[in-house]
Amino acid sequence: MRHKVTIVGLVLVLALSSLSFKCDGNSSDPVRKSARAADTIAGSITEMIKVKRQLAQQQKIAPDEELALTNALLKANTADKAFVDAIKKIKGTPAPSDKSNLATLFSAVSAAVNDIDAGVLGVKNPDSKSKLTTILNTIKASLGIISSFVQSA
């Protein structure tokens, strides 16, 4: 029971923190919004890794399901870090070369999140799948924010 309360609490914290980037004082700056959304993705990936490990220790996901998720999460984490690094280097309005680079990096993040989605869909235990899907939905919401910036940039 304690693990369920912990997981629910962590998911709630993640959900609320994902909304926090919408409420900062500089909400009109699309670069800053995207950077915060990318940071939220990083936090969500970290949380999903923790939840996945707990589920594996409790034998609520199979070893092959865990391996698929581990590989997808590693790929997403690496892609998101590259995007975060690139977007944090931008000061002011992005130059055309910055826009092109961010679009390429965002494409890699999106592809990696699709791999996570496939990994979550492969989880057979409905309770485990639900917990992982909740975190995945936070990641997808952040992707939407970044997507609107990258497409307009």
C-alpha positions in Angstrom: 0.0 0.0 0.0 2.9 2.4 0.8 4.2 2.1 -2.7 0.9 3.0 -4.2 0.7 6.1 -2.1 4.2 7.0 -3.0 3.6 6.5 -6.7 0.4 8.4 -6.7 2.0 11.2 -4.8 4.9 11.4 -7.2 2.6 11.4 -10.2 0.6 14.2 -8.7 3.8 16.2 -8.1 4.8 15.6 -11.7 1.5 16.7 -13.0 1.5 19.9 -11.0 5.1 20.7 -11.9 4.2 20.2 -15.5 1.7 23.0 -15.2 4.2 25.3 -13.4 5.9 26.3 -16.6 2.6 27.8 -17.9 2.5 30.1 -14.9 5.9 31.7 -14.8 6.3 35.4 -15.2 7.9 35.2 -18.6 5.1 33.1 -20.2 5.2 35.0 -23.5 8.7 33.8 -24.3 8.3 30.6 -26.5 12.0 29.7 -26.1 11.7 29.8 -22.3 8.4 27.8 -22.4 10.0 25.1 -24.5 13.1 24.9 -22.3 10.8 24.5 -19.3 8.8 21.8 -21.1 12.0 20.0 -22.0 13.0 20.1 -18.4 9.6 18.7 -17.4 10.2 15.8 -19.9 13.6 15.1 -18.2 11.9 15.0 -14.8 9.2 12.7 -16.1 11.7 10.4 -17.6 13.5 10.2 -14.3 10.2 9.5 -12.6 9.3 6.8 -15.1 12.7 5.1 -14.6 12.0 5.0 -10.8 8.5 3.6 -11.3 9.7 1.1 -13.8 12.3 -0.2 -11.4 9.8 -0.5 -8.6 7.4 -2.4 -10.8 10.2 -4.7 -11.9 11.3 -5.3 -8.3 7.7 -6.2 -7.5 7.6 -8.4 -10.5 4.7 -6.5 -12.0 6.4 -6.1 -15.3 8.3 -8.8 -17.1 12.1 -8.6 -17.7 11.6 -8.1 -21.5 9.1 -5.3 -20.8 11.5 -3.7 -18.5 14.4 -4.0 -21.0 12.3 -2.4 -23.7 11.3 0.5 -21.4 14.9 0.9 -20.2 16.2 1.2 -23.8 13.5 3.6 -24.8 14.0 5.8 -21.7 17.7 5.9 -22.2 17.2 7.0 -25.8 14.6 9.6 -24.8 16.8 10.9 -21.9 19.8 11.4 -24.3 17.7 13.1 -26.9 16.0 15.4 -24.4 19.4 16.4 -22.9 20.7 17.4 -26.3 17.5 19.4 -26.9 17.8 21.1 -23.5 21.4 22.0 -24.1 20.7 23.5 -27.5 17.7 25.5 -26.4 19.4 26.9 -23.3 22.2 28.3 -25.5 19.7 30.5 -27.4 19.5 34.1 -26.2 16.7 36.2 -27.6 15.2 35.3 -31.0 16.5 32.0 -32.5 18.6 32.4 -35.6 17.6 30.3 -38.6 20.4 27.8 -37.9 19.1 27.5 -34.3 15.6 26.8 -35.6 16.8 24.1 -37.9 19.0 22.5 -35.2 16.1 22.6 -32.7 13.7 21.0 -35.2 16.2 18.2 -35.8 16.7 17.6 -32.1 13.0 17.8 -31.3 12.4 15.1 -34.0 14.8 12.8 -32.1 13.0 13.5 -28.8 9.6 12.8 -30.5 10.9 9.5 -32.0 12.3 8.5 -28.6 9.0 9.2 -26.9 7.2 7.1 -29.5 9.5 4.2 -28.4 8.5 4.8 -24.8 4.9 4.7 -25.9 5.5 1.4 -27.7 7.2 0.0 -24.6 4.3 1.1 -22.3 1.8 -0.5 -24.7 3.7 -3.7 -24.4 3.2 -3.9 -20.7 0.7 -6.6 -19.9 -0.2 -5.8 -16.3 -3.0 -3.2 -16.5 -2.1 -1.5 -13.2 1.5 -1.1 -14.2 0.5 0.1 -17.7 -1.7 2.7 -16.1 1.0 4.0 -13.8 3.4 4.3 -16.7 0.8 5.9 -19.0 0.1 8.6 -16.4 3.8 9.7 -16.6 3.9 9.3 -20.4 0.9 11.6 -20.7 2.9 14.3 -18.9 5.7 13.8 -21.4 3.3 14.1 -24.3 1.8 17.3 -22.9 5.3 18.8 -22.8 6.0 17.6 -26.3 2.9 19.5 -27.5 4.3 22.8 -26.0 7.7 22.2 -27.7 6.1 21.2 -31.0 4.1 24.4 -31.3 7.3 26.4 -30.7 9.4 24.3 -33.1 6.8 24.5 -35.8 6.4 28.3 -35.5 10.1 28.9 -35.2 
